[in-house]
């Protein structure tokens, strides 16, 4: 019985550690704070871009709450991030494959690009690692 409790406790600690790690690598969960962080890091930031929500709607992606984008040229390299905030986590889960396909088409860099796409909770984001870090 003691071994079972120890195993359950260990599994719980590992699960919580993974969740915390994933959330640390995610952009800010608050769109306003993400925009403020982008602007503080000299990114041109926009909230509720009128074009992207229409693109996502055309792809059949529903319940988009807010879209935040940020772009900057750093060391002669274009850094970009797009964060899609959904109304519910289930909406993000349902849209994952379509957004992932769209984001992969947007990656115009070489094969060794640091372009990434990820999902956590109510958000899906894609872009370069530097731009994603600029939203913290």
Secondary structure, DSSP 8 states (H G I E B T S, - for coil): -HHHHHHHHHHHHHHHHHHHHHHHTS--SSHHHHHHHHHHTT-EEEES-HHHHHHHHHTT---EEEEEEEEEEETTEEEEEEEEEESSHHHHHHHHHHHHHHHHHH--S-TT--EEEEEETTEEEEEEHHHHHTT-
